[in-house]
């Protein structure tokens, strides 16, 4: 008898866990902003703050890009990877509750959108992103024989051409003066800095700014982990 009851109880727990796991998905919150659809399934107090940071970024005059057709899923159930872009579907972990890390993570993923969908070939001009890639890359994951670690903003940037673009994008936005200082000493970084100044932020956005909270280390793996003067950055966005 007890064995049968235990089996029934175990079955109930399994069913309940599946239903509970999908509960947040069923009652997900959907918001639309600047042509993008934002879907969330987390604690309202947390995700509303994160949505606000995304809106502050996309709605700023410093990010004059098109977001039509972009879907963003802010997932409270996902810890890793913290962010990813597949097609025009962006997924970000709502477990990243540190404001600085979150806004830099979102900017990193937004950089992939700019790279793949905003900078595109036209009838008259080739894809500008290819000019960026060829600075350090022979193919998507194969660096030029002469490339060195110092040619990349971060260790993660050296993993493939798309992460090189996204990490450099983040550094240009949040640590522009540091990027420029490093570019003065390294030809590859100089070309990458000029690429963003010419093709991505052609109206001078972020030039001569730096929101670093502390001295930036000589080597870093992930730009999103470097702290910034967060409120100063929000004030700058307007």
Buried (B, 14 or more C-beta within 10 A) or exposed (E): EEEEEEEEEEEEEEEEEEEEEEEBEEEBBEBEBBEBBBBBBBEEEBBBEBBEBBBBBBEBEBBEBEBEEBBBBBBBEBEEEBBBBEEBBBBBBBBBBEBBBBBBBBBBBBBBBBBBBBBEEEEEEEBBBEBBBEBBBEEEEEBBEEBEEEBBBBBBBBBBBBBBBBBBBBBBBBBBBBBBEBBEEBEBBBBBBEBBBEBBBEEEBBBEBBBBEEEBEEEBEBBBBBBBBBEEBBEEBE
